[in-house]
């Protein structure tokens, strides 16, 4: 009987220790999540850190040397994500997979002003949803070739054209 009671007490102590460790992990992860700035993999971030570039950009070809970019949307409550990018005929585009379901894509429809980080530099830009069918098909083909995606895979993608904008004073 004493062995059973002893085992029961030991089991309670083990379970209590596991509960404490899990609670500490949850609290730690919550603190890290709430205090994040940059996105991590597929976890969105908040306001991006980096050097702001104020002047207009006419040539986005330097983006070709980077694997991806980071978009910060919704200036009132910054929300940032990592994405790929695509340069077609000198124009920069960013894809938004599953456009209608994308949170950041919806934010861009509400406010097209965003910040784009390429490398360590941040550029104020305006994103315009590409809707013209011929242009959209051309971009989808180029994206499919660059990233080995089928037309079926890119059919649900939205593409935003990126244009440099000046930082507004005030």
N, C-alpha and C positions, 0 to 999 in steps of 0.2 A: 504494500500500500504506500509506504514511504517513497519507494522508487517511482511510482506513478505520480505522486504529488510533486516529487523533485523534477521529473520529466516535464510535467505540466508547467511548473514555474520556469524551468529552463526554456521551454517553448514560448511562453509569454514574453520572456526577456529577449529572445531572438527576434520574435515578431515585432516587439516594441522597438528594438534597434533598427530593424529593416524599415519600419515606419518613419523613424527619425531621419535615417539616411535619405529615404525617398522625399520627405518633406524638405530637407536641406537642398536636395538636387532641384526640386521644383522651385523653391524660393530663389536659388542661384540663377537658374535659367530664366526665370521671370525678370529678375533684376537686369541680367544681360540683355534680354529681349527689349525691355522698356528703355534701356539706355544706349541702344545701338545707334549708329549713324549710317555706315555703309551697309548695303545688303550683303548677305552671306549666302552664296550659292543661290538657292531658290527662295530664301527667306528675305522678304523685303526689308529695306532700311528706311532711314529718315533723311535728314538733311545731309548732303554729301560734303565731304571734306576735300579740299584741294585748292590749288591756285586758280583764282578767277581771271579769265581773259576777257577784257572789256571790249576790245575792238571787233569789228565785223570780220567774219571769215568768208572769203570768196572761194577758197580752194580747200576742199575737204580730203584731198588725196592722202594726207598724212595719216588718216584713220586706217588706211590699208595695212599699216605696220602693227596694228593692235588686233588682238583676237576678238575683243568685244568692247562694248561701251556700257556706261551706266547712266540710266535716265532718272532724273528727279522730277516728279510731276506734283501737281497740287501745291502751289506755293504757300497757301494758307496753312497747310499741315503737311509738310514734305513727306513724300512716299517715293522711295527709290528702288529700282530693280536693275539687274544685269541683263543685257540683251546683246544680240549680235548686231551688225550693221552691214550695209551694202552700199556700194558706190556704183551708180549707173549713169553713164554719160555726164560724169562730174557732179551729180546730185547725190546727196547723202540720204539714205532711207534707213529707218529702223523697223524691224518686223514686230508684230504683236500677235503671238500665237493665240489661236482661239479668240479672236478679237472681241466678239460680243460678250464673252465670259471673262475677259481680262479686266481686272480692277483698274490697273494703271491706264489701260486703253480708254476706259470710260472716263477716268479723271481728265485725260487729254481732250476728250470731246467737250468737256465742260469748260476747260481752260487750256488753250493750246500752248501757253508759255511754260517752258520747262528749262531745266539745266541739264546739260549733257557733259558727262565726264569722259574724256578720252585720255588714257594714261593717267597723269596726275593733274591735268588741267581741266577746268570747268568752263563751259561755254554757255552763255545765255542763248537759247534758241526758241524758235516757234515751230511746232509740229502741225502739219496739215495732213489729214487723212486723205490718202489717194483713193479716188472713187471713179475716175475716168477709166472705162474698161480696157482700152488699148494700152494705156500707160500701166495699169495694174497688171495686165497679162505679161507685159515686158519685164516688169519688176519681179513678178513671180517666177518667170523663166530664169532670170539671172540669179535669183536667190536659190532656186532649185539646183542650178548648175554649181554654184559656189558651195552650197552646203549639202549637196547630194540628197535632195528632197524631191519626192514625186509631186506631180501636179495635184494629186489627191491630198497630199500632206499640206501643201501650201494653200489649198482652196479656202480654208477657214482663216488664214492669216489676214490681218490688217497690216498695211504698210503706211508709215507716216513719213512724209517728206520733211526734211530738217532744213530750216533756213536760219541763218544767223540773225540775231536781233541785238539792238543796243540795250544796255541796262538802263532802266528808267530811273531818273533822279528822284529822290525823296524817300 
